[in-house]
Amino acid sequence: MDCQTTVASRVTYTGIGLHSGQDVTIALNPAPAGSGIIFARTDLPGCPKVSAKAANVTNTMRATTLEQGEAKVFTVEHLLAALFAMGVDNCLVEISSVEPPVADGSSLPFLKLIESAGVTNLSELRPSPFVVKKAIAVRYPDKFITILPYDGFRITFTSTNPHPLLGVQFGDYEITPETFARELAPARTIGFMHEVEALQSQGLALGGSLENAVVYDDEKCLTPLRFPDELVRHKILDVIGDLALAGRIAGHVIAVKSSHALNTALAKEIVHASM
């Protein structure tokens, strides 16, 4: 069995939140075995903490929100995806606002942050991953996500979007540190000009810009793409971050038009099945 891991040193990153638009600094800190990923709100009295666990998900509108007592954080999925894919089991994430920096809208800056910190082994053994024995599924009328028995961790995703430049996109990846770094981490979040006003009226996308999202108007893409199918790659990145809330998993995820709501619902079902 492998040993548990944590980051080897403290590293920091400063930017603005995608939805909050607030300036924020995060610090990744080494953490003891068995602690998992914990967010500590350094801007609040007593630095209240929330664990990155499926049971602490309270909202999934446009992003995944975690709450525990006075501690609340949202849009955590890009950072969680990077920590999961890079094999970091334990980390104390100090955060000076309600939302991590959006960075460039992808997981790549967080991947580089983890690489700069280094990953080190702890003396305690890593628990065996939950091995899916039978299908677990969450279905809505026109979308679903399921996980099937599989020797490894694989995600197959089909995305459909009415925009003429998007349409149907399909992605299928075995999730390894190398594949994540090369094929998925650089994929950025997608936005549409016609949604901006509505989102901002709900207090969302206040920090969004052409520098931290792939933005489309009605006819064209306003941001140079990193991949022709960047949308579905980012959707898979989101699945990784959301399912990280269930811990290490061995299974094949198949999703059609899935969202944070379905992803985190599946994470909760996986936790229930593992008990």
N, C-alpha and C positions, 0 to 999 in steps of 0.2 A: 504493500500500500504506500501511497505518496504521503509526504508530510504536508501539514498545513503551511500556508504562506501568508506573508504580509509585505507591505512596501518596506524597503530597506532604509529609507530616510524620509524626512519631512520635505515636501515640495509644495509650492503654492502657485496659484493661477488667478489672475484678476481679469474681469470683463463685465458684461452686462447680461441680465437675464432676458431670455427671449420674450416671455410673456409679461413679466413684471416691469421690464425696462430699467430695473434698479442696478446700480453698481454693486458688485459682489466679488469677494475673494474667497476661494476655497483653499484648504490645506489638507493634503493627504498625509496622514500620520501612521506610523507603525502601530499595530494593535495586537493584543495577546491572542493566542489560540482560543477558538471557541467563541470569540466575540462577534464574528461576522462583520458585515459592513454597517457602520453606524454614522448617522449624520448628527452633528452637534451644532445648534444655532448659537453662534458666538455673539450675535447681536441682541440676544434676549437675556434677561436676568437668570442667572444660574446655569446658562448654557444647556437648556433642555435637549434631550437626545431622542432620536427615533431610529429604530432598527429597520434595515431594508428587508422587510419580510412581507409576504403577500397579505397577511392578516392586517397590516397597517395601511393598506390602500384605502383611501376614502373618496377619491375622485379620479376620473379618467377623461375629462373633457380636454381634448387636444394635447394632454400630457398626463403622466402618472404622478399622483399626489400621495405622499405618505404622511401620516399623522400619528403621534403618540403623546398624550398629555398636551403640554404647551408647545411641543415641537411639531412644526409642519414644514415640509419641503415639497416642491413639485418640479416637473421636468427633470427627473433624476435618471431617466432611462438611458441617455447617451453615456453618462458616466458609468452607470451600472453595467452597461454592455461592455465597456472597455475593461473594467475591473474583472468581470466574469471571463471574458475571452483571454485575458492575459494571466488568468489563473490566480488572482488575488482573492484569498479567502477572508482575510481580516484586515480592516482598515477603518480608522477613525477619520471621517471627513468633516473637518471644521468648516462651517459655512456662515458668512456674515450677512446673509439675507435669506429670503424664502426660496430662492431659486438659484441653481448653479449657473455659471456663465454659459451663454449659448455658444461662445467661441465662434467657429465658422459654420455651425449648424450640424456638425458631424461628431463622430467619436474620435477623430484623428488627433485633435489637440490633447484629449485626455489620454489617449494611447501613448503619445510622446511624453506626457507628464509622468505616467507610470514608468516608462522606460528610463526617464531621467532619475527617478527615485530608486529604481531597481526593485527586484522582487527577491525576497529572501525566505528560506525555509525556516520553520519553527520546529521544535522538538516533537510536538504532538502529531499524531497521524490524522490525515484527512479522512472524514467519514466516507464510506462508499457512496457513490451516486445512487439516487433513486432509479431503479431499473423498471421501466414501464413493462408490465406483464400483459396488459390488455388495453385496448383503445380507451382514451379519455377524450371527450369532446365537449365543446361549447358551440351552440348553434343559434343564430338569429335567422330570420326568414330568408335573407339574401346573402349571408356570409357565415363562415364558420372557421374554427381552428380545432385541430385534434392532434393528439400525440399517440404514436403507435410504437409497439416494441421494435427495438433497433439496437444493434451493437455499435454505439457511438452517439453523437449528437448531430442531427441533420435538420435543416429547415428548408421546406419547399413552400414557396409563396406565389400566389397568383393575385395580381393587382389589376383592377379595372377602374378607369377614370374617363369621364365623358370628354375631356379636353382633346381636341383633334391631334395634338402632338404626343399624347400619352397613351390612351387606349388601354390595351391589355399588355401587361408586362409580367414575365415569369422568371423566377429565380430559384435555384436549387443549390445549396451549399452544405458541405460537411464543415461544421464549425470547429476550426482549429485556430490557434494563435496566428499562424501564418496566413491562413485564408482570411481571417477577420482583418488583419492589418492591411492586406493587399486589396481585397475585393469589397469589403463592407465598411470598415471604419471611415474611409473618406466620403461616403455617401451622405449628402446633406438633406435636411428637412425640406419639404416642398411647401410653397405657399402660392396663393392666387390673389391678384390685385383686387378682384371683385369681392373677396372675403375680408380684406383688411379693415374696412370701416366697421363692418359688423363685429369682427373680433375685438377691435379696440373699444367698441361700445360696451363689450362684456369684460373689459379690463385685461384682454389677452393681446398677444403680439405687439406689445408696446415697445419692445426692444428689437423687433424684426427689421431687417434691411436687406439690400442686395448683397451685403457682405457676409450675412450669416444664414442665408436660405436660398434655395433655388426658386425663383419667382416667375410665374407665368401671367401674362395678360390673356385676353380672349383669343389672341391669334399666335403669339410667339412666346418663346422663353427669353426672359430678360437677363438671365445669368448663364455664362458659359458652363456647360455640363462637364462633369468629371467622368461620367459614364453615360452611354445612351439610355440605359435602364436604371438611372440613379434613383428613381422613385421606388422601385421594388427592392433595391438593395437597402435603401433606408428603412423600408418597412420591415425587412428581415433584421436589421440592426435593432429596431424597436422591439421586436419579438425577443431577441436575446436579452435586452435590458429588462424587459418586463418579466420574463420567465426566470431571470436570475433571482427574483424574489422568492422562488421556490427552492433554491439551492441547486446543487449539481444534479444533472439529469442524464440518463441514457435513454434516448428515444428519438423517433423521427416525427418532427412537427410538420403538419400539412395545413396550410391556411389559405383561405380565399377571402379577400377583402377584409381581413382581420384588422382590429383596432386595439387601442390601449384597453378598452373595456373588455373585449374578448380575451386579449392576451393575459390580463391580470386575473380574469375569471378562471382561465385555464390554470394559471399558477396556483390559485386557491384550491382547485380541484386536485391538482397534483399533490399539494401538501396534505390534503385530506386523505388521498389514496395511500400516501406513504406512512400514515399513522397506524 
